[in-house]
Every structure is written in structure tokens, then in C-alpha cells.
């Protein structure tokens, strides 16, 4: 189990995820003057609003999230992932787009982004998957990510309702998560709100058609087969994503949310199907 923590600098910028009013930290919960009450679960601040349980969209998202968490936990137990290859595959990404300054990792899971951060860099991972820090970690995993035995700034929260004050971070990082959000536009506008004026947004995502804009035949066949298997009841093949944008659609959403796209890096280890976009607030001075 990863030991959760909340450093003093993080407590200073906490706010109600809905009203954005200050929070009072009590032994077993966090409360706001606007009626918000958020529990502390096994040392984790649970700042998730109830939107994932309300309405058709929330219920669909919740079903997908539950299936994702079940599948993720199974992978962790069985140690079926090649963690060394995964880490090696993104090293070129973070050389091209460094993550510097105070970092909010949205959908950051167990905080493995720390492999690419400077020592003592201020960092927090938020994720709706509250129990991810309790999942078992194999010896192979810890060999690749030895810092996993160190305490992690972690809290349960949604990208669409960030529990942080305005202009609190230098960088907001979203890797392989924006296609899981309840509302991608609202999540990006929340990222805009919590970023400093000269802050950076980093979005990493597998996009439809990759760099060329065209899916090869093997990818189209794989998608078709997964859909068929899901229809006959094999739920582990169900598509948990809520959105499958092309690169241009992703850029359009980022720009419509108030950002300027500065650079794009295509991940070579994923045959340039995964892009990493670095963007800044339009009003800030930056490259075009």
C-alpha cells in the first residue's frame, strides 16, 4: 500500500470542489461553509462530488469506471504489465516536454509521473480511483518505480471539479485520462482556472488515426472484434472511454478552453499514435 499524505503547501490551496470556498480540515472529514462535507477514507481526502452517481451520464461513467478499476486491480495482482518498457517508452516525451514547478497530475493514479520530476518537486496526484493506492505492487513494479515506497500526495477528486484555489499550479498534467472524463471541456476549463498565468497544460492521449489521421487495418479489426466480444457479454473488452478524438479534435477542444497549443510530441514507442500536447494560457507570453 502506498502511504497517502497531504503536505502543508497542499492544505493551503484546498477548496470545496463545487463552491470553491475554503475547507475546514477535521479529523474525519473536510467541511465548507456551503454545506459540503467530504470524508477522510484511510487517510485519503475524498473530495469527489456525487455527480458520478446522478443522471444517465453519471451512471454510464460510473459503470465504465467500476469495470476499469476491476480490470486495473486484476493486472496489478497478476503483474501482467511490462513496467520497464512502459517507463522507457515515455522517457523521450518528458525530455521533449519537461514537467517543472508545482505539478497537479490529474488522473495521476499511483503517482508514477514522479519518475520524471526533480527531487523535492511539489506534486499531487488526484484520481477518482480512491483505492488505487491500496492495490498490491509487485517486486518488478517497485524495481522500476522504487519511489513507490515513499509517501504520496494523493486525494480522490474529479477533473471537472478540482478542489484547489485559482492559479495554484505551474503545470497541470493529464496523461491518458481526458478520454475517460465525464466532461472533457469542463475539465480543461478547471485546469485553466488552477494554472498560474504562465503555467503549462500537458495532455497525453492516444488519438484516432494517430499522426497520419488514418487507422491501419489491424487497428480497425481490433476495434471491431472488441465491440463484438463486449456485445456477447465479455465485459473486460468493453470500451471504457467516453470520447475518441482525432488529433485535430483534441487541439480544437484545448484551444476552445482558453489555451494556445505550443508544441506536440508524438510518442515513438506507440508508433506515433499517442500525442503529447503542451499548451499555455492564451494571455500569457509563449510560442505559437
C-alpha positions as CSV (number, residue, x, y, z in Angstrom):
1,X,0.0,0.0,0.0
2,X,1.2,3.5,-0.8
3,X,1.1,5.8,2.1
4,X,-1.0,8.9,1.3
5,X,-0.1,12.3,2.7
6,X,-1.2,16.0,2.3
7,X,1.7,18.4,2.6
8,X,1.3,21.8,4.2
9,X,1.5,23.7,0.9
10,X,-1.3,21.5,-0.4
11,X,-3.6,22.2,2.6
12,X,-3.2,25.9,2.0
13,X,-4.7,25.7,-1.5
14,X,-7.6,23.3,-0.9
15,X,-11.1,24.4,-1.5
16,X,-14.6,23.0,-1.9
17,X,-14.7,21.3,-5.4
18,X,-18.1,22.8,-6.1
19,X,-18.3,26.2,-4.4
20,X,-14.6,26.9,-4.4
21,X,-15.0,28.1,-0.8
22,X,-12.3,27.4,1.9
23,X,-12.4,24.0,3.6
24,X,-12.0,23.2,7.3
25,X,-10.0,20.1,7.9
26,X,-11.4,18.0,10.7
27,X,-10.1,14.6,12.0
28,X,-12.6,12.5,9.9
29,X,-13.8,15.0,7.2
30,X,-13.4,18.3,5.4
31,X,-16.3,20.8,5.5
32,X,-17.2,24.1,3.8
33,X,-19.5,26.9,4.7
34,X,-21.7,26.0,1.7
35,X,-22.7,22.6,3.2
36,X,-20.0,20.5,1.6
37,X,-18.8,17.6,3.7
38,X,-16.1,15.3,2.4
39,X,-14.9,12.2,4.3
40,X,-11.3,11.1,5.0
41,X,-11.1,7.5,4.0
42,X,-8.0,5.5,5.1
43,X,-6.0,8.8,5.2
44,X,-7.2,9.9,1.8
45,X,-9.3,13.1,1.4
46,X,-12.3,12.1,-0.6
47,X,-13.3,15.2,-2.5
48,X,-15.4,13.6,-5.1
49,X,-18.9,15.2,-5.6
50,X,-21.9,12.9,-6.2
51,X,-22.1,13.7,-10.0
52,X,-20.9,10.2,-10.9
53,X,-24.0,8.7,-9.3
54,X,-26.5,11.2,-10.7
55,X,-28.2,11.1,-14.1
56,X,-27.7,9.0,-17.2
57,X,-24.2,10.3,-18.0
58,X,-23.0,9.8,-14.4
59,X,-24.3,6.3,-14.2
60,X,-22.7,5.4,-17.6
61,X,-19.4,6.8,-16.4
62,X,-19.7,5.0,-13.1
63,X,-20.2,1.7,-14.8
64,X,-17.2,2.2,-17.0
65,X,-15.1,3.4,-14.1
66,X,-16.0,0.3,-12.0
67,X,-15.0,-2.0,-14.8
68,X,-11.8,-0.1,-15.4
69,X,-10.9,-0.3,-11.6
70,X,-11.7,-4.1,-11.6
71,X,-9.5,-4.7,-14.6
72,X,-6.7,-2.5,-13.3
73,X,-6.7,-4.3,-10.0
74,X,-6.5,-7.6,-11.8
75,X,-3.5,-6.5,-13.8
76,X,-1.7,-5.4,-10.6
77,X,-2.4,-8.7,-8.9
78,X,-1.2,-10.7,-11.8
79,X,1.8,-8.5,-12.7
80,X,1.0,-8.8,-16.4
81,X,2.3,-5.3,-17.4
82,X,5.8,-4.6,-18.7
83,X,6.5,-1.7,-16.4
84,X,10.1,-1.3,-17.6
85,X,9.0,-1.0,-21.2
86,X,6.3,1.5,-20.2
87,X,8.7,3.8,-18.4
88,X,11.3,3.6,-21.2
89,X,8.6,4.4,-23.8
90,X,7.8,7.8,-22.3
91,X,11.3,8.9,-21.4
92,X,11.6,10.8,-24.7
93,X,8.3,12.5,-24.0
94,X,9.5,14.1,-20.8
95,X,12.8,15.1,-22.3
96,X,10.9,16.9,-25.0
97,X,8.2,18.4,-22.7
98,X,9.7,18.7,-19.2
99,X,7.4,18.9,-16.2
100,X,8.7,21.7,-14.0
101,X,7.3,23.6,-11.0
102,X,4.4,22.8,-8.8
103,X,2.5,19.9,-10.6
104,X,-1.1,18.7,-10.5
105,X,-1.3,15.3,-12.0
106,X,-5.0,14.8,-13.0
107,X,-5.9,11.1,-13.1
108,X,-2.4,10.5,-11.8
109,X,-3.2,7.1,-10.4
110,X,-0.3,5.9,-8.2
111,X,2.0,8.9,-9.0
112,X,4.5,7.2,-11.3
113,X,5.0,10.5,-13.1
114,X,7.4,11.2,-10.2
115,X,9.9,9.2,-12.1
116,X,10.4,12.3,-14.4
117,X,10.2,15.0,-11.7
118,X,13.0,16.8,-9.9
119,X,13.8,15.8,-6.2
120,X,11.6,17.6,-3.8
121,X,9.4,19.0,-6.6
122,X,5.9,19.8,-5.3
123,X,3.5,17.3,-6.7
124,X,0.0,15.9,-6.1
125,X,-1.9,13.1,-7.8
126,X,-5.7,13.2,-7.9
127,X,-7.9,10.4,-9.2
128,X,-11.4,9.2,-8.7
129,X,-10.0,5.7,-8.2
130,X,-9.6,6.1,-4.4
131,X,-8.4,2.6,-3.7
132,X,-5.6,2.6,-6.3
133,X,-3.0,3.3,-3.5
134,X,-4.1,0.1,-1.8
135,X,-3.5,-2.1,-4.8
136,X,-0.6,-4.6,-4.4
137,X,2.7,-3.6,-6.1
138,X,4.9,-6.4,-7.4
139,X,8.6,-6.6,-6.9
140,X,9.0,-6.0,-10.6
141,X,7.0,-2.8,-10.3
142,X,8.9,-1.5,-7.4
143,X,12.2,-2.2,-9.2
144,X,11.1,0.1,-12.0
145,X,9.5,2.7,-9.7
146,X,11.5,2.4,-6.4
147,X,10.0,5.6,-5.0
148,X,6.6,3.9,-4.6
149,X,7.5,3.2,-1.0
150,X,7.7,6.9,-0.3
151,X,4.5,8.8,0.8
152,X,2.4,10.3,-2.0
153,X,0.4,13.5,-2.0
154,X,-2.9,11.9,-3.2
155,X,-6.6,12.7,-2.9
156,X,-9.7,11.4,-4.6
157,X,-11.2,14.1,-6.9
158,X,-12.7,14.7,-10.3
159,X,-11.0,16.7,-13.1
160,X,-14.3,18.6,-13.6
161,X,-14.4,19.7,-10.0
162,X,-10.9,20.4,-8.9
163,X,-10.6,21.1,-5.1
164,X,-7.9,23.8,-5.5
165,X,-7.8,27.6,-5.4
166,X,-7.3,29.7,-8.6
167,X,-3.8,29.9,-10.0
168,X,-2.3,27.3,-7.7
169,X,-0.1,25.3,-10.0
170,X,2.7,25.7,-12.6
171,X,1.7,22.7,-14.6
172,X,-1.4,20.5,-15.0
173,X,-0.6,17.1,-16.4
174,X,-3.3,14.8,-18.0
175,X,-1.9,11.6,-19.4
176,X,-4.2,9.0,-21.0
177,X,-7.2,10.3,-19.0
178,X,-9.1,13.0,-20.9
179,X,-11.0,10.4,-22.9
180,X,-12.3,9.0,-19.5
181,X,-13.6,12.3,-18.2
182,X,-17.3,12.9,-17.5
183,X,-16.9,16.3,-19.3
184,X,-13.6,16.9,-21.1
185,X,-14.4,20.6,-21.7
186,X,-15.2,21.4,-18.1
187,X,-12.1,19.5,-17.0
188,X,-9.9,21.7,-19.3
189,X,-11.6,24.9,-18.1
190,X,-10.9,23.8,-14.5
191,X,-7.2,23.2,-15.5
192,X,-7.2,26.8,-16.9
193,X,-8.5,28.1,-13.6
194,X,-6.0,26.5,-11.3
195,X,-3.0,27.2,-13.5
196,X,-0.7,30.2,-12.9
197,X,-0.8,32.9,-15.6
198,X,2.5,31.4,-17.1
199,X,1.5,27.8,-16.3
200,X,1.5,24.9,-18.7
201,X,-1.1,22.2,-19.6
202,X,0.3,18.8,-20.8
203,X,-2.2,16.4,-22.3
204,X,-1.1,13.0,-23.5
205,X,-3.6,10.8,-25.4
206,X,-4.0,8.1,-28.0
207,X,-5.8,9.8,-30.8
208,X,-7.9,8.3,-33.6
209,X,-5.8,7.8,-36.7
210,X,-2.6,8.8,-34.9
211,X,-0.2,11.3,-36.5
212,X,-1.4,10.4,-40.0
213,X,-5.1,10.6,-39.2
214,X,-5.7,7.1,-40.6
215,X,-6.1,3.9,-38.6
216,X,-4.3,0.9,-40.1
217,X,-6.4,-2.2,-40.9
218,X,-5.1,-4.1,-37.8
219,X,-6.4,-1.3,-35.5
220,X,-9.8,-1.3,-37.3
221,X,-10.1,-5.0,-37.0
222,X,-9.2,-5.0,-33.3
223,X,-11.8,-2.3,-32.6
224,X,-14.5,-4.4,-34.4
225,X,-13.5,-7.6,-32.5
226,X,-13.6,-5.8,-29.1
227,X,-17.1,-4.5,-29.8
228,X,-18.3,-7.9,-30.8
229,X,-16.9,-9.5,-27.6
230,X,-18.4,-6.8,-25.4
231,X,-21.8,-7.4,-27.0
232,X,-21.8,-11.1,-26.2
233,X,-21.1,-10.4,-22.5
234,X,-17.3,-10.4,-22.2
235,X,-17.2,-7.1,-20.2
236,X,-13.4,-6.8,-20.0
237,X,-13.4,-6.0,-23.7
238,X,-15.9,-3.1,-23.2
239,X,-14.7,0.3,-24.3
240,X,-14.4,2.4,-21.1
241,X,-13.7,5.6,-22.9
242,X,-16.3,8.3,-23.3
243,X,-14.6,10.0,-26.3
244,X,-12.3,9.1,-29.1
245,X,-10.9,12.3,-30.6
246,X,-8.6,12.8,-33.6
247,X,-5.6,15.0,-33.0
248,X,-7.3,18.0,-34.6
249,X,-10.4,17.5,-32.5
250,X,-8.3,17.3,-29.3
251,X,-6.4,20.5,-30.3
252,X,-9.7,22.3,-31.1
253,X,-11.0,21.4,-27.6
254,X,-7.8,22.6,-25.9
255,X,-7.9,25.9,-27.8
256,X,-11.6,26.5,-27.2
257,X,-10.9,26.1,-23.5
258,X,-8.6,29.1,-23.5
259,X,-5.2,27.6,-24.3
260,X,-2.6,28.1,-27.0
261,X,-1.1,24.9,-28.4
262,X,2.7,25.4,-28.2
263,X,4.1,22.1,-29.2
264,X,3.2,18.4,-29.9
265,X,5.4,15.4,-29.3
266,X,4.5,12.1,-30.9
267,X,5.4,9.0,-28.8
268,X,7.7,6.8,-30.9
269,X,7.2,3.7,-28.8
270,X,3.5,3.8,-29.7
271,X,4.0,4.1,-33.5
272,X,3.1,7.8,-33.2
273,X,-0.5,7.0,-32.3
274,X,-0.1,8.8,-28.9
275,X,0.5,12.6,-28.9
276,X,1.6,14.9,-26.0
277,X,0.4,18.4,-26.3
278,X,1.9,21.3,-24.3
279,X,-0.2,24.4,-24.1
280,X,-0.3,27.7,-22.3
281,X,-3.0,30.2,-21.4
282,X,-3.6,32.5,-24.4
283,X,-3.0,35.6,-22.5
284,X,0.5,34.5,-21.4
285,X,3.6,35.1,-23.4
286,X,4.6,31.9,-25.2
287,X,5.5,30.4,-28.5
288,X,2.8,29.9,-31.2
